[in-house]
Amino acid sequence: MSRTDDLFARRNAAVPRGVGHACPVFAERAVNSTLWDVEGRSFIDFAGGIAVLAVGHCHPRVIAAARAQLDLFTHTSFQVAPYELYVRLCERLNALAPMAGPAKTLLVNSGAEAVENGVKIARAYTGRPAVIAFQGAFHGRTIATTALTGKVAPYKKGFGPLLADVYHAPYPAVAAGVSVAEAQAGLEALFKYQVDPERVAAILIEPVQGEGGFHPAPAEFLQWLRGLCDAHGMLLMVDEVQTGFARTGRMFATEHAGVAPDLMSIAKSVGGGFPLAGVIGRADVMDHLDVGGLGSTYGGHPVSCAAALATLDVIEEEGLAARAEAIGGKVRGFITSELMAPEGSPVANLRGLGAMIAVDIVDPATGAPAAALAKKLVVSAAEKGLILLTCGVNGNGIRLLMPLTIADETLDQGLAILRQSVLELVRTKAAA
């Protein structure tokens, strides 16, 4: 029995079946955009720990900052004995956030915790109970964030009843056939038939849907939402958990639309590989809660704060927002010419912002979603040394989330493996 087989047997005996995994390997070490498994095989990482590793695996600046903090202290809880790292990180995030006016930040542990706290804050500030999210959204797996997530299987199935007063509107996704006008009409219908807008605390939206398929919300729709929220006294909350920290070519994806949100959830790449999340909001909104209304025992862990400050330095000093645009341009050109052009190609619906890119795998004859083919592509790529992830409500999207620090040579090697895997699908389909 190989070491991998042994570990999977142990995993199956010790870990619940409900915890899935995308790649049939056990990681042993990783550097920048390359991961090695317990068998010594190397893999180019186009998943980035699900959008966590904008600065790559084990960036030297991040590791050095974390190690230095380990020599000082590992935990006090900010609510017991506060520390400067937490304050300094909040100051930097407040300065970066695209808010209208002064901002304040609460640090927590995960994206779901950030979203859930954002809902608490919105309800407390407005005195209203309802929240509107969008079809296809992913906001987490807690009871509250599962309710906000806009996909039944596997996230909602068997977990009800969920948080009440949550409503879902159509998300404007060109690749999914939903126009801006149709999404606007869907929200207006929601107000007409299901919920009075005067009862709505917040509208929650991903500026680019993540798990839902990497669909960018058109700027005109986000601008329209801003006006709608202002007209009805609702808060606009954006979920930047997956899109934030240079991934889309801006520090935050919302900046592409020139829209100032009232609340913003962050996580993933902010910690440079260490667990960290937060809610950034307008200062007047964040300060509305009484002392003790917010908190988290481990939130803003000192080691994670040190890593996050180093991560922000790397993003700025290495120009990773511009790098995301360069990577995105190269990858989109490659997909158009090398993956979508061949006759019988199953690759369709190229989309995304910056280096947050996805395509759909479809039946070439009918254009219908082909989730089985997408899974086959992921397996084939892994066998050749490339880690990919699927996405989308139909399970047929392939999302690309390579570290923004990836070397050009490694990027080219990963794209070559992707091309080889796609062409194998074309040949297999043709032979069938």
N, C-alpha and C positions, 0 to 999 in steps of 0.2 A: 504493500500500500504506500502510495506517495505521501509526502507530508501534507500536500493539499487535500488529498482524499481523507487523511486522518483528521485534519482540522474541520473539514465539512461534516464528518461524522460526529465530532464533538460539538460542533455548532448546532447540528440538528437535535442533539440530545439536550443541549443547555439553553438554547435561544428560542423564543417563540416563533412559530411558523409565520406569524403576521409581519415579522421584520424581513423585508425582502433584500435582495442585492442584485445589482445590475451586471456585475462582472464575476465570472467563476474563478477568482483568484484570491489569495490572501496576501495582502501587502506586507512587505518587510521593511522597506526604506524607500525614500523618494527625495529627489532634488529637482527643483524648478519644475519642468514639465515632463519629467520622466519618473516612472514608478517601477520598482523591482519587486517581484513576488517572492514567496518563500522557496520557490524552486530556482531562483536566480534569473528568471526571465524578465526582460525589460518591456515596458509598455509606455507609449506616448499618451499623455493624459489630455484628452479633449473633453473631460468632464469637470475637472477642477474641484472635486469634492462637492459637486452640485453648486457651482458658482461661488465657492468659498475662497479660491486661491487665485485672486487677481494678481498677486505678487509672487505666485508660484509656491511650490513646496519648499519649506525650510529656507526662506530667504535669509541670508546671513545677518542682515540688519535686524530682522524680526527676532531671530533666534538669540542674537546677542542681547537685545533689550529684555527678552523674557528671562534669560539666564541671570542677568544683572539683578532683576527684581527678585528672583528666587533666593538670592543671597541676603535679601533684606527682610521680607516677610511674605507669606503666601496668602494670608486671610485675616481680616479683622471684622469684616462686614462693614460696609460704608455707613450703615445705620448705627453702628456701635462706636467705632473709632474711625472717622473719615480720614482720607489720605489724598495727597495732592494729585496723584495720577488720575483719579476719577474726575476731579475738577478740571485739570488741564485738558483731558480728552473732551469733556463736555464743552469747554470753551472753544476748542478747535472745531468741533462738530457744529456748534451754534454759528460760528463764523462762515462755515461752508454751506450750510443749509439754505435753500432758496426760499426762505420765508420773507414775508413782507413785514419788516420791523424786527425787533429783538426776539431771539429764540432761546429756549431752554431745553435741556436733554435729561431724560431718565435712562439709566443703563440697566439692562436686564441680561438674560442668558441666551434666549433663542428668538427666532423670528416670530414664532407663534405667541410667545410671551409678550413680545413687543406689540403685535397686532391687538392682542387681548387688552393690554393696558391702554392702547390708543382708544379702543371702544369705551373702556371705563372713563377715560378722560373726557371723551366727546359727550357721553351721557351726563356726566357731572356738570360740565360747562353749560350745556344747552338745556338740561332738565328734561330731555326727551329720550324715549326708549328705543326707537327703531333705527336700524342701520340698513343701508342698501349696498349690496355688493354686486358682482357680475357673474353671469354664466361663464363657466370655464375657469374661474379664478381658483387659485390655491393660496390659502392664508395660514394653514397649519392643521394640526391633528388633535388639538384639545377640543373639548366639547364646544366651546364658543367658536373657535376658529374653524372647526369642522362645519359648523352651521354656516359660516361665512364663505367657505370653499364652495365653488359652484360646479361640483362634479360628484355624482352619487357613488359609483364604484371606482376604487375600493374605499373611499374616504368616509362616506356617510353610512354605508350599508351595515345595518345591525347595531348602530350606535345611538339611535334616538331614544327619547326625545332630546332634541338639541336646543340651543339658545333660541328663545322666542324673539319675535319682532325683527327677523332678518328676511330681507327680500332680495331677489336676484333679477337684474335687468340684462338685456342682450348686450354683449360686448362688441364694439365695432371692429371686426376682424375681416379684412378684405379676403384673405385666403380661405376663410370659413364662410364667405358669402354674406356677411352682415355689413351693411353700409353704415356710414355715420348717420344718415337720415333715419334708417331703420332702428339704430340704437337709441337715437333721440326719441323716436316715436314709442319705443318700448318703455322708456322711463316715464314718458308722459302718460302712457296707458297704466303703468304701475300706480301713478298718483291718482288716476281717475277711478281705478277699480279695486286697488288693494290697500293703499296706505296714504293717509293725508300727509303731504309734505311738511305740515306744521308739527308732525309727530316724529320726524326723522332727525336724529342727532347728527348723522354723518353719511356721506357717500364715500365708500372705500373702493379704490381702484389701483390695479397694477399698471403703471405707465407702459410696460411691456409685460404681457402675461407670461409667466414662467412655465410651470407645469402644464398650463392650459394650451401651450403651443407656440410660445415666443411671438405672439401677435402684438406689434406696437399699436398703441392707441393713437389715432391721428391727432395732430396738434389742435385741429379745429374742434375736436370732440372734448379734449381736456379743457380748452378755453371756454367752451360752452358749459361744461360742468362747473367751472369756477363761477360763471355768471349765474347759473341755476342755484348753486349753494348760497351765493350772496343774496339772491332774490328771496329765498325761503328761510334764511337764518340757519342753514345747515353748515356743518364743517366739511371741508374737502380733505380727506385723508388718503395719502398715497402710500402704497406698499412698495418700498424700494429695497426689500430684503434681497432679491436676486439681481436687481438692476443697478444697485448703487455702487459707488466707488470705482468709477472710470470704465466700467464694463461696456457701456453704450457709447463711449466717446465723450461723455461729460461726467462730472462727479456724480450727478444724479440724473436719471433719465427724464425726470419731469422738466429739467432745464431746456430740453429740446423744444418744448411747447411754450416756454416763457411763462409758465404758470406758477404762482406762489401757493403752495398748499398750506393748510392750517396745522396739520399733523402729518408726520411721516414715520413709518416704521423702517428700521434698518437692522441688518445683521450680516451674516455670511462673510463677505470679503473684508469687512471693517476690521476683523480680528487677525487677519493674515494667517489663518489656520487655527486660531485659538477661539474658544466659544465666547461670543460677545454679541449683544444686540441692544437696541434702544428705541426710544420714542423721542423724536425731535418735534417740538411744536412751538407755536406762538407763545411768547412768555405769558401773556395774559390768560391764555387757555390753560397752560401747564400749571400756573399758580392758583388755579381756581379751587383745587382740592385742599382739604385740611391736612395738617401734619399727620402722618401715619396712613393717609389714603393711598400712598404709593410706596413701594419698597420691594426688595428682593434680597434674600440672605446672601446669595452669591453674585448678585447683579453688579457689574462693573468690577469683576475680580481683578486684583492688582496686577497679576501676571498678564491677563488679557488686555488690560488697559495699556500696559507697557508695550505689548506687541502691537496694539492698535495705533499708538502714537508713532511707532516705527513704520508701520504700514502706510500711514498717511504721508510720512516723510518720503518713502519710496515712491508712492504714486506721484507726488509732486516733483521730486528731484529726477526721477527717471522718465517723466513725461508720459505716464501710462494712458492718460486720456487720448493723447495724440496717437500713441501706439495702438490703442484699441481701434481707432479709425483706420490706421494703416493695415492692421491685421484683417479687419472687416472688409476693406476694399479688395485685398488680395484673395480672401476666401470666397467672397461673392463672385469675383471674376472667374475663379477656378471652378466653382460650382456651375456657373452658367455655361462655360465653354467645355468643361471636361465631364461633368456629371449629367447635366440636363440635355446636352446636345446629341449624344448618341441615340440612334434609332432604337426604340423600344425601352428607353430608360424609364425606370419607375420614379425618378426624382422630379418633384414638382413643387411649386409654391414657395420659392425662395423668399425669405423675409428676415427682418431683424434690424437692430440698430448697432452700430459699432461692431464689437466682437461678440455680440449676443445674437447668434445666427441660427436659423432652423430651416429645414426643408421637410416636405412630406414625402412618404413612400406610398405610391399609389399603384393600382393595377394599370399598366400601360394601355390596355385596350379600352378600359371603361373610365379611368380616372377615379375609381372608388378607393377609399382608404384601404390600405393593405397592411394591417398591424402585424400579421404573421411575417410578411416580407421584411418589415422594419426590424423585428426581433432577430430574424435570420441575418440581417446586415450587421447588427450589433455583435452577434456571436462570431460571424466571419471576421469582422475587424479585430475582435479580441484575440482570435487565433493567430492573427498576423501581427499583433503587438500594438493595437490602438484601442483605447477605452472611449466608448461613446455612450450616450444616454438617449432614450426615447422620451417623448412628451406628447401632449395633445389629448383632447377628449376622446379621440378615436384610437389613441395609442400608436399612431403611424408617423409621428413626427420624429425627426432626428435633430437634436440640439447640439450645438458646438460651443463649448465653454473652456477653451484652452487658456492657460495662464497668459496674462498680458506680457509677461516677461519671457515668453517662449522664444528661443532662438529661431532665426529664419530657416536654418537648415533643418531643425527639428519640425517646424511647421510644415515644410515641404515634404518631409518624410511621412508625417501623419496624413497629409492630403493625398499622397501617392497610395498609401494603404487604403484610404477611403475610396479612391478611384478604383483600385483593384477589386475591392469588395463589391462595389456597385456593378462593375462590369461582369463579375461572376453572377450576380443576380440576373442581369440582362441575358447572359448566355443560358443560365438555367431555365429562365422563363421561356426563351426561344426554343430550347430543346424539348420542353414540355408540350 
